[in-house]
Structures are given as C-alpha cells and as structure tokens.
Amino acid sequence: MKRILIVDDQPHIAKILTDVLQKTGYETHTAANGQAGIDSARTLKPDLIIMDVMMPIKTGFEATKEIKEDASMKEIPVVFLTAKGQDSDRTTAQELGAAGFITSARPKTVR
C-alpha cells in the first residue's frame, strides 16, 4: 500500500485529503507544521508528501528544502497544495525540486 504524508496546519484540509486518499486505498499520515513534516518523513519514508506552504514553525518551502537536502529523503516526491498561487511561489517550488504545485485557483505541475 502506498504511503502518503499530508503536511498541513489546517486540520479540515488534512482531514478531507485523508478521507479521500484512504477511500482510494492509500495509507495516510499527517503532520501539522513543517518541522513535524520533516520528522515524519524521516521516520515514515512516505511514497509522496503533500505539502502546504504557509505553516508555523517551518514553512512548506523550508521543510521541502531540508527534505531534499537529506540523502535519505531526497527522492520522495513533494507536491505543494496551497492557496498561494503566485508565479514566484511556483518558481520557488520548482527550484526546490517539487514534483507538482496545485493551488485552489488552478492546478499546475512544475515539471
């Protein structure tokens, strides 16, 4: 079973994603901030991380940078799911090695 880590500080977003993904057969885990996301990724070694951008303690960008710099986690795909849809945010995600960038306005992949 594929394991997905959802990193989002909004409990209702994490719950919706968890419900949808579990119904389609995925194992899900959640983390409520960027640092918790890093810690969970290190322990769980998920097949995918769905990452918010704006979070306390460490932002999604900061967490992704740290994940991608760690040899044991750098191959884990990270997809950003965020309300921040500015071109500069997409560029930052791409520079960090994100596999995708989805906003509530319009989905767009970065590769």
NORURFEN-V838010 format. One record per backbone hydrogen bond with DSSP energy under -0.5 kcal/mol. CO is the residue of the C=O (numbers start at 0). NH is the residue of the N-H. If there is no record, write none. Layout:
BEGIN
co: [CO & CO]
nh: [NH & NH]
END
This chain:
BEGIN
co: [1 & 2 & 2 & 3 & 3 & 4 & 4 & 5 & 5 & 6 & 8 & 9 & 9 & 10 & 11 & 12 & 13 & 14 & 15 & 16 & 17 & 18 & 19 & 20 & 21 & 25 & 26 & 28 & 30 & 32 & 33 & 34 & 35 & 36 & 37 & 38 & 39 & 40 & 46 & 47 & 48 & 48 & 49 & 50 & 52 & 52 & 55 & 55 & 57 & 58 & 59 & 60 & 61 & 62 & 63 & 64 & 65 & 66 & 68 & 69 & 69 & 72 & 76 & 77 & 77 & 78 & 79 & 81 & 82 & 85 & 85 & 86 & 87 & 88 & 89 & 90 & 91 & 92 & 93 & 99 & 100 & 101 & 105 & 107]
nh: [26 & 46 & 47 & 5 & 28 & 6 & 49 & 7 & 30 & 51 & 10 & 12 & 13 & 14 & 15 & 16 & 17 & 18 & 19 & 20 & 21 & 22 & 23 & 25 & 24 & 27 & 3 & 5 & 7 & 36 & 37 & 38 & 39 & 40 & 41 & 42 & 43 & 44 & 76 & 4 & 50 & 78 & 6 & 80 & 54 & 59 & 33 & 57 & 33 & 62 & 63 & 64 & 65 & 66 & 67 & 68 & 69 & 69 & 70 & 72 & 73 & 75 & 48 & 98 & 99 & 50 & 101 & 103 & 84 & 88 & 89 & 90 & 91 & 92 & 93 & 94 & 95 & 97 & 96 & 79 & 107 & 81 & 102 & 100]
END
